[in-house]
């Protein structure tokens, strides 16, 4: 057989299953498709037919989004309070006790956007979630939201309630400001 003369003895013993391992000279070629599948071809130099020709679908872990970390890597979570901006709020007449209500939401602020979300299902807070978190009745809840909104500390849009990143930021999030 023509192929036998061109293949080294050790490689031939491997192919005939006499050996389980061999050190041999081969060419390995890999083509990767758009969906991640690999076409692998193993050739022996000087032989026209490929020794092995197969498809492989490697299990590749998806890279984590560095802009949206899920954990702090063992560090304790933190919220940054912008001191100068908060001082300006108090100078404008913002009641100091209301800042505590905004700070109470710090554990449920989204890292990147400032949206107030539930931890388990990642849905945005609604009015009832806010008053439950603050431990107040509906009337007091409306008053808190009105005051926080008046000073632009809390806002509401299609995504839900948001804490202004001008005053408070969840640790680790990048700002687009």
Residue, then its C-alpha position, 0 to 999 in steps of 0.5 A: x500500500x502506497x500510504x504505508x511507505x510514506x508514514x513513519x513506523x510509529x504512526x503506522x503502529x498507532x493507526x493499526x492500534x498496536x500503540x496508544x501513543x506516538x510522537x509523529x510529524x503531522x499537519x493539523x488544520x482547523x477551520x472555524x465556522x461562524x457558529x463556532x463549529x470546527x472542521x479539523x483535518x490531520x494530514x501526514x506530510x507527503x500523503x494526499x489523503x487526510x489521516x483524520x477529517x472530522x467536525x467538532x463543536x467545542x464547549x466554549x464558556x461565554x465571556x462575562x460582560x465586564x460592564x455588568x458584573x454579577x458579583x464583586x469577586x469576594x469584596x463587599x458590595x458598596x454604593x458611592x455617594x457623591x458628597x459634593x452633589x449631595x451637599x448641593x441638594x441639602x443647600x437647595x432645601x432637600x430634607x435630610x431624612x428623605x436621603x435615607x429613603x433613597x439610600x435604603x434602595x442602594x441594595x437593589x440598584x442596577x450596577x450600570x443603569x441605576x434602575x431599582x430592580x428586584x434581586x430575584x426576578x430582575x423586574x423593575x420596582x413598582x410603587x408597592x415594592x417601594x413602600x414595602x422596602x421603605x416600610x411606609x404607608x401609601x400616603x407617605x410613599x407618595x410624599x417620598x417619591x414626590x420629594x425625591x423626584x422634585x430634587x431629581x434623586x428619583x425618576x421614573x421612565x419606561x424602564x422603571x424607577x431610577x436613582x440618579x447616578x449623579x448622586x448615588x452609584x452602585x460600586x463597579x458600574x461604568x458611567x456613560x456621563 
